[in-house]
Amino acid sequence: MKDHTTNPFARKTLSELLLSRLSAIGRKIFREGDHRARDQGWQVIPRHSGLSRRYRDPRFDYPVACTACSGRGCNPRGVTCPGCGGTGRIILDPSAASRPGRRQP
């Protein structure tokens, strides 16, 4: 007697098969956009069973509030902060942005 559990399709449910088909369709639809985004170094996050995408530039992880002026851009006397040039933010080194404890997408 044949064991039906060795058949890979027998173990998959209808919903799993449908989700895999939807994901394959999404990969075909978004192939060009995904390729362009990855060339730019962006993150590609498939959503809604693969039928939509979220593109994210990881450089947005790098700007943080200046620690010298607490993000104000100047000291209490109104003198422009030399650490950030008056912007109130500094750009982290990419290796520092991935330090433990920072939320990563």
Contacts in CASP RR format, 6 or more apart in sequence:
PFRMAT RR
TARGET T0000
AUTHOR 0000-0000-0000
METHOD contacts of the structure
MODEL  1
MKDHTTNPFARKTLSELLLSRLSAIGRKIFREGDHRARDQGWQVIPRHSG
LSRRYRDPRFDYPVACTACSGRGCNPRGVTCPGCGGTGRIILDPSAASRP
GRRQP
4 10 0 8 1.000
5 11 0 8 1.000
9 17 0 8 1.000
19 49 0 8 1.000
22 49 0 8 1.000
22 50 0 8 1.000
22 51 0 8 1.000
23 46 0 8 1.000
23 49 0 8 1.000
23 50 0 8 1.000
25 50 0 8 1.000
25 51 0 8 1.000
26 46 0 8 1.000
26 50 0 8 1.000
26 51 0 8 1.000
27 34 0 8 1.000
27 50 0 8 1.000
29 51 0 8 1.000
30 53 0 8 1.000
33 53 0 8 1.000
34 44 0 8 1.000
34 53 0 8 1.000
37 43 0 8 1.000
37 44 0 8 1.000
37 55 0 8 1.000
38 44 0 8 1.000
40 57 0 8 1.000
41 57 0 8 1.000
41 58 0 8 1.000
42 55 0 8 1.000
42 56 0 8 1.000
42 57 0 8 1.000
42 58 0 8 1.000
43 55 0 8 1.000
43 56 0 8 1.000
43 57 0 8 1.000
43 58 0 8 1.000
43 105 0 8 1.000
44 53 0 8 1.000
44 54 0 8 1.000
44 55 0 8 1.000
45 53 0 8 1.000
45 54 0 8 1.000
45 55 0 8 1.000
45 56 0 8 1.000
45 105 0 8 1.000
46 52 0 8 1.000
46 53 0 8 1.000
47 53 0 8 1.000
47 54 0 8 1.000
56 105 0 8 1.000
58 97 0 8 1.000
58 105 0 8 1.000
61 92 0 8 1.000
61 97 0 8 1.000
61 98 0 8 1.000
61 102 0 8 1.000
61 104 0 8 1.000
62 91 0 8 1.000
62 92 0 8 1.000
62 93 0 8 1.000
62 94 0 8 1.000
62 97 0 8 1.000
63 89 0 8 1.000
63 90 0 8 1.000
63 91 0 8 1.000
63 92 0 8 1.000
64 89 0 8 1.000
64 90 0 8 1.000
64 92 0 8 1.000
65 71 0 8 1.000
65 88 0 8 1.000
65 89 0 8 1.000
65 90 0 8 1.000
66 73 0 8 1.000
66 81 0 8 1.000
66 83 0 8 1.000
66 84 0 8 1.000
66 86 0 8 1.000
66 87 0 8 1.000
66 88 0 8 1.000
66 89 0 8 1.000
66 90 0 8 1.000
67 90 0 8 1.000
68 81 0 8 1.000
68 82 0 8 1.000
68 83 0 8 1.000
68 84 0 8 1.000
69 75 0 8 1.000
69 81 0 8 1.000
69 83 0 8 1.000
69 84 0 8 1.000
69 86 0 8 1.000
69 88 0 8 1.000
71 84 0 8 1.000
71 88 0 8 1.000
71 89 0 8 1.000
72 81 0 8 1.000
72 88 0 8 1.000
73 80 0 8 1.000
73 81 0 8 1.000
73 84 0 8 1.000
73 85 0 8 1.000
73 86 0 8 1.000
73 87 0 8 1.000
73 88 0 8 1.000
74 80 0 8 1.000
74 81 0 8 1.000
74 86 0 8 1.000
75 81 0 8 1.000
80 86 0 8 1.000
81 88 0 8 1.000
83 90 0 8 1.000
84 90 0 8 1.000
98 104 0 8 1.000
END
